Amino acid sequence: MKKVLKRFWPYIKEYKLQYLLVLFGIILTVAATTATAHIMKPLMDDMFIDKKEQMLYLIPFGLTAIYFLKALGRYIQSVYMSYIGQHIVSRLREILLAKIISMDMGFLYKNRSGELISRVINDIGRIEYFVSNMLPELFRESMTVIALVAYVTYLNPMLSFYSLVLVPLIIYPLILIANKLKKYSHRSQEKSADVITRLTEIFNSSEIIKANATQKHELERFSGENWKFFKINMKAVYVGEIVSPMMEIIGATGLALVIFVGGREVYDGQMSVGEFTAFLTAVGLVFQPIRRISSIYRRIQDAVAASERVFEILDTQNKIIDGDTLLREDIKAIEFHNVSLKYEDIYALRDINISIKQGENIALVGDSGGGKSTFINMLLRFYDADEGEILVNNKNIKEYNQDSLKHHISLVSQRIYIFQDSLAANVAYGQAIDEKRVENSLKLADASEFVSSLENGVNTMMEEFGSNLSGGQRQRIAIARAIYKHSSLLLFDEATSALDNESEKRIQAALHEYTKDKITITIAHRLSTIESADKILVMQKGRVVASGTHAELLVGSEVYQRLAGKFEH
């Protein structure tokens, strides 16, 4: 716990004023709690036994004032503890998300989206108690115990020894229970991530589930994870909930001892009835904060486990190290020098050598798994070469600041990403919206006709994944987005696969003029998409096995001839 507290300390110490207000609330609460026990003495001795009339007015007034101060203290304490917790948790969510989305693609592919969502939502939520409530509550309950123990010792030192002798017996079982709870909490949070992963997969695959009528199959898979989650949580409940009855038994035993010994002293005339009542009330109140401390300690284990999972992500090192050089000018030249990349001992790219100049249109063709998508992913620095180097404008790509590099690159991938925002915001994604520029981009992407038929035109709201659009319409928007960015390097990965031949020809004709001063790299399986390329790279098993124009390759490459035959069909 010390290690976790040390990690949170930089955040916690920024809330000095709020913690001072929490401390003020704690002092009011502790003072009022102690006064609740103290007022029992005049209540019994002066009001009921001596029957002093003024006490009929003073005791009710004093009792009301005590509980008013206690309520005020708890309110101040609760409000500012919640403020601290909510504020820190909101910041941590942003910090964790910023860390996750800045990680290399290898990390993002390796970790399930459900697992990452669970860490951002569930784990951070569990941390809130640790950073806001734990310290103030522990301090308040500890101060209450100290104040009440001091009070009962003041009233009767010998009797206080008998009444509190059982307290140390509580500590050892609490430690054993806490260790068990931490283990179960880790397992619960991992299983929660599994449940979220299943849900994410189901919602993202709703079309294929419906098409195959596999709702029952998916429900069974989800049910398996769901009930495992239930069993782990119940194990934590079985262990955690034993604390409260254990405390009740110990508390009752302590009170029974007090009643026996204290009653004897009242019979012997060594204590007044009021003193004994005040003492008994104070001892009863002592066990309440001790019980709450045990509950706090139990809940801390859950927060510690969640904190460890969060800091595991924050401490993960990014394999893609950002460079310091800002790429200010357009990308005018790209060179691959003996570039090789491995995925788990299998070469995705091997000994790639090529130079590409401004204004060139390069096409990549080959069988599935040949390394085409990896080739363009290397330019986006989704991965770094294991061997060789990539030069951009005669400088190693690793030396560039990644944001400045990607500012000059537009990607249209096989998977089209449409966000829940207006159509214009999707085209201008990440940039200020200029409607005139949006319309021009849509025109070049052959999307003007279908956009004009929408009720609100470019201001039409897109549904999740663009489900209110056809596949071809989504692809046109993705192309328009690439055009709007006005980058000097365009990467098209099956960018027109959902379009008919006529639409593809119109887009190609429009892009021909637009891309004259840019580098264009295209992956496609249609002959019409690649036959006009300045150079075609034929890739197999990560290698470039042939290169040249369409006409040259038809004569000189058997692999290309076979692929061209497939394209035509």
N, C-alpha and C positions, 0 to 999 in steps of 0.2 A: 504493500500500500504506500510505503514511503516513496518508492520509485515513481509510482503514478502521481502522487501528490507533487513531487518535484517537477514532473513534466507539466502539470497544470499551473504551477505557481506563477509563471509569467503572465497568465491570463487572470488569475485570481487577484493578484496584487494591484491590478488596474482599477479595482472597485473599492478603494479605501473609504470614500464617503458613504457608499451604500452599506459597507460592513460596519461602519461606526453607528449608522442608524439601526442596523440589526442588533448590534451590541447594546444600544440604548433600550431596544425592545426586550432583549434578554434580561437586562438588569431589572426592568419593571416587572417582568414575569417571575423571576426568581424571588425578588423582594415580596411580591404579592403572595406567592406560594408559601413562603416562610411565615408571613403574617397570618395566613389562613390557619396555620397550626397554633400560632401564638394567641390568637383571639379566643381560642377554646378555653384558656385558663380563666379570663374574666367572665366569659359566658357562663361557666359552671360555678366558679367560686363566688363572684360578685353578684351575678344576676339571679341564678337559681337557688344557691345555698344561702348567701347573705341577703338576697332580695333587695339590692340597692336600686332604687327607682330610676335614677338617672341612666342606669345601664340599659333600661328598656329603650332609650333613645340613642345612646352612644353605640351599643353593639350593632343594631341593624344598619346605622349609618356607616360605621366602620367596615362592616361586612360588604356593604354595597360599594364603598370606595375601593376596597381591596380587589373585588372582582372587576370593577371598572378599569383599574390600573392593569390588572392581569390581561383583560380583553384588549386594551389599548396596546400593551406591549406585544401581545401575540399578533395583532393586526400589522403593526409596524414591521415586526420581524418577518411575517409571511410575505408581505408585499415586496420588501426589498430582497428577500432571499429568492423569490420568484423572478424578480427583475434580473438579478445577477445570473441565475441559472438560464433563463430564456436567452439573455444577451450572449452569454458565452457559447451556448449550444448553437445559436444561429451563426455565430462567427466560425465555430468549429465545422459546421456543415459546409460552409463556403470554402474553408481551408482544405477540408478533406476532398471535396469535389474538385477543387483546383488542382490538388495533387494527383487525383485519379486521371483527370483528362489531360494532364501534362505528361503522363507516363507514356512509354513507348508502346507501339501497337502489339508487340509480343506480349506485354503484360496484360493489355486489354483483351486480347484473344484468349489468353490462358485463364483469366478469371471470369467466371460466369457473371452476366449482368445482374442476375438476382442476388448473387453474393455481394456485389459492390453496392447495389441499392440497399441491401440490408445493413451494410456498414454505415452508409450515409444517413439512413432513417432510423432504424432500430437501435443500433449500437450507440449512436450519438444521443438518442432519446434517453437511453439508460444512464448515460454519463451526466445528464442534467442534475440528477439527485446528488451525485458526487460533488460537483463543482458549486452547487448553490446551497443545498440543505445540510450536507454532511457536517461541515465544520461548525456552522452556527448551532445546529441541533445537538451535536456532541458537546459543544461548549455550554449550551444552555442546560442540558440535562446534567452534565458534570457539575456545573455551578450550583444547580438545584440540590444535587446530592450532598455537595460539600456544605452548603448553607444549612440544610436540614440536619445533617450529621452534627455540625457544630452546635446547632440549637438543642438537639436532644442530649448532647454531651454536657451542655451548659445546664440543662434542667436536672439531669441525673446521670453522672458519669458511669456509675456501676451498672445501672439498668440499660444504658446505651450499649455497653459491652455485650450484654446478653442478647440484646435485640439485633445487633449487627454482626454477630459472630458467624452467621450463615452466609453473608455476602461473598466472601472469598471462594466459597464452594461453587459459585455460579461461573467463575471465570474459565476454569479448565474445560468443562463441556461446551462452553461457547466457542472456544478456539477450535475444538474438534468439529463442531457443527459448521463453523465458517469455512474451514478447509473443504469439507464435503460440498457446501453450497457453491463455492467458487468453481469446482470441477463441473458440477451440474449446470452452472450458468454458462460456462464455455460451450458445453455440448448443446444447450438450449439455443444459444445464439447461432451456432453452426447449423442446427436443424432448421431454425427460422429462415436462414438464408436459402436452404434447400427448398422450403415451401414457397418462398418468393420466386425462386428460379423456376419452379414448376409453373407457377401462375404466369410469370412473364412469357414463358415459352408457349403456354396455351393461348394467351391473348394475342401474341404475335403470329400465331399459326392458325388463327380461327378459320381461314378460308380452306386450308388443306384438311383440317379436322372435319368441317362441315361436308366437304366434297367426298371424304371417305367414310362418313358416318361413324367416326371413331370417338364420339363424345363419351361413351361408356368406358372405352379403353383409357382415355385421358383422365377421366374421373377416378378410375381405379388406381392409376399411377399417382395422382394427387393425393388420394385417400391414404395410400401407403405412407407418404411423407408426413401427412397431416397427423395421423395417429401415432407415428414415432415421436413427433413434436409433443403431442399430448402426454405420452408416457414419460418423456424426459422431464417435462414441467411438473408432472405429478410426483416424481421422485424428489424434486426440489421442494415441493410442498410438504411431503411426508417428513423430510428432514427439518425444513425451516419452521414449520408450524409447531414442532415439539418444544420450541423455546418458550412460547407463551404459557402453556400449561405447567412447564417446569418452573417458571418464575412464579406462577400462582401458588404452587405447592410450597416452594421455598418461602415466599412471602407470608403465606398462611401459617407456616411453622414458626417463622419469626414473630408474627403477631401473637400466636398462641403462647409463646415463651414470655413475651412482654406482659400479656394479660395475667399470666400465672405469677411472675416475679413482682410486677407492679401492683397487682391486686393485693399480694401479701404485704407490700410496703404501705398501701393505703389502710389496710386493716391494722397495721402496727402504728399508724399515725405518723409515718416518716414522709408521706406525700399527701397533698390535698387532692380532692377529687378533680379539681380544675387542672392542677399540674399533671396528674395522670392522664386526663383527657387530652390535654395539649401534647403530652409526650406520645400517647398512642396515635393521635392524628398525624404528628410529624413522622413517626416511624412508618405509618401507612403510606404517607406521601413519598417517603424515601424509596420505597420499592417501585413506585410508578415510573420515575425517571430511569431507574436501573433497568426496568423492563423495556423502556423505550430505547435505552442505549443498546441493549441486546438486539432489538429490532433493527436499529440503525446499522449495527455491525453486520447483521445478516444481509441487509440491502447493499452495504458497501461492497460485498463480494461480487454481487451482480455487476455493479458499476466498474469495479476493478477489471473484471473479465472483459467487459465491453471496451474499456479504455485500452487494454492490451491489444485487442483486435484493431482498434482505430490507429494506435501508434505503430502497429505492425505495417500498416499501409503507409503512414507518414514517414517511416524510417526506410522504406524500400527505395533503393537507388535506381534511378532511371538509366537504362543502358544507352540511350541516345543522349549524348552530352551536347548541350547547346554551344554554338560558337559565339564569338564576340563581334564579328564583322557584320555590319548592316549592308544588305544588298540593295543599293539605291537605284541602280540602272537596270534596264531590261535585260533579260537573259538572252544573250546573243550567241553563245557557244556552249555545248555540252560534250564532254568526252568521258568515255568509260575506258580505263586502263587496266586490263587484266583483272576485271572485277569478278569475284566469286562470293557466293553467300550460301551458307548451310542452314537447313532446318533439321536439327537433331540428327546430325551425321549424314544427311542426304543433301546433295547439292541442288539448290533451287536455281542458282545461276552459276555458270562456270566459265572462266576465262573469256569474259565479254570485253571486246575492244570495238569501239565505234566513236566516230566524231559526227556531231550534228551541228549545223550552222543555222543562223537566223534565216527565216523564210522557207526552211525545208519542211516537207511533209513526210514523216516516217511512218510506215505501217509495220505492225508486228503480227505475224501469223504463225500457226503451229497447232499441234494437237493439245488437248486439255492437259494441264500440268507441265507444259513446256517451259514456263518461266515468264510468260508475257506480262501478267499482272504484277509479278515480282519486279520486273524491269521498271515499270512506272512507279511502283511503291518505293523503290530506292531513290527516285528523284524527289519524292515527298519526304524522305528520311523516315519512313515508317520503319525501315531497317537500315543498318549500316553494313557496309561490305566487310566480310571476314578477311578478304585478301584484295589487293589492288585499291584503286581510288577512283572517285568520280569528280571531275572538274566542272565547275560552272563559271563561265567567264574567266577561264585559266586559273581558278582558285579552288582548292579542295572544298567540296560541299560541306564538310564538317566544320569549316571555319566560319560559316555564315550563321547568323542568328536565324533560328528556324521560322519565326514569325515573318521576318523580312523576306526570307526565301519564298515562303508559301504565299506571300502577297503577290508574287509574280507568277503563280501557278494556278490554273483552273483545272479541276478534275470533274469529269462526268463518268461515274463508275457504273458497273452492271446493276448495282442496287441503287434505286432512286430514293433519295431522302427528301420527303416533303414534311414540313413542320406545321404545327397547328397555329397558323398565322395567316395574314392576307396573302393573296397570290403575289402582290407587289413585293411584300416583305420576303417571300420565298425567293423571288428573282434577285432582289438586292441583298440577299442574306449576308448579315454582318456589316453592311454599309448603309449609309443614309439613302433613303428612298427618293429617287428622282423619277417621277412618273413618266416623263418624256423619254428618259433613258430606258426605263423599264419597257415601255411600248416598242421602242426601237429594237431592244434585245429580243422581245417576243416575236417581232416581225422577222428578224433574221433566223429565228428558230422555227419559223412556219407555224406560230401559235396564235397569231392575231385573230384568225377566224373563230376559233373555238373560245378564245377569251372574250371576244365581243358578244358572244351568245350568252355569256354568264350574266346573271341578274345584276351584279355589282361590278362587272368588269374586273379590272386588276385589283379592286378592293374586296373581292369575294374571299370569304374565309375558307381556308382549306381544312378538311377534316384530318384526323389522325392517319398518318401514312399516305395522305392524299387519296383516301378511299372514295371521295366524290369525283375522282377523275379516272379516265381510262389509262391503261399502261402507256399508250402513245402520247397522251396529253402530259402525263407525269414526265416522260422522257423529254418532251419539248421544253418544259419548264426547267429541267435540269440543264439543258443546252443553253437556254436563255440566261440562266444563272452564271454559267461559265463565260458567256459573252459579256454580261453586265460587269463582271469583275475586271474586264479589259486587261487580262494578263498577257505576258509575252511568251508563256509556255502553256499550251493546251494539251491536256491528256484525255483522250477519249477511249474508255474501256467498254466496248459493245454499246456505244452511246446511241445507236439508232436501231437496235435489235427489235424494238417494239413497233417500229414504223413500217408502213408499206413502202414499196419501191419508189412510187411517185413522190411521196413526202420526203423520203431520203434524198432523192435527186434535187428537190427544191431547196432543202437545207444545205446540201453540198454546194449548190450553185451560189447560194447566199454567202456561205462561209468562205468560198474560194477567194473572194476579194478581201474579206475581213482578215484572213490569216496570212496574207502575202508577206507581212513584216514580222511574223511570229513563227515560233517552232511548234509544230503540231505532231503529236505521236498518237497513233490510232491502233487499237486492237479491234479486229473485226473478223467475222466469218462470212461476210458477203463479198463477192468479187467486185461488185459495183462500188464498195466502200474503199477498196484499197488499190484498184488498178491504176488510178491516176497519181498514186504516191510517188514522190521523188526517189525513195528507196524503200524496199521491202526487206525486212529481216525475217528469215525463216528459222524458228526456234524449236528445238527438240531436246528434252531432258536438260534444260537449263543452258544449252549451248546454241550459238548462232551457227547453223549448219550451211546457210547460204544467204547471200544478200545481192540486191540488184533491183532493177526496174521490173515491172510486170512482164514485159516482153523478153528481157534477158533471162529471167527465171524460168519462163515457160520453155525456153530452149535448153538452159544449162542445169536445171535442178529437178531431179526425179521426185523429190519430196514435195516441191512446190507444185509440180504437175498433178500429183495425187490430191493435194489440198485444193488446187484450183478446180479439179473435177468435182470435189465435194461442194465447193462454193456454188458451182453452177446448178447443182441439184438442190 
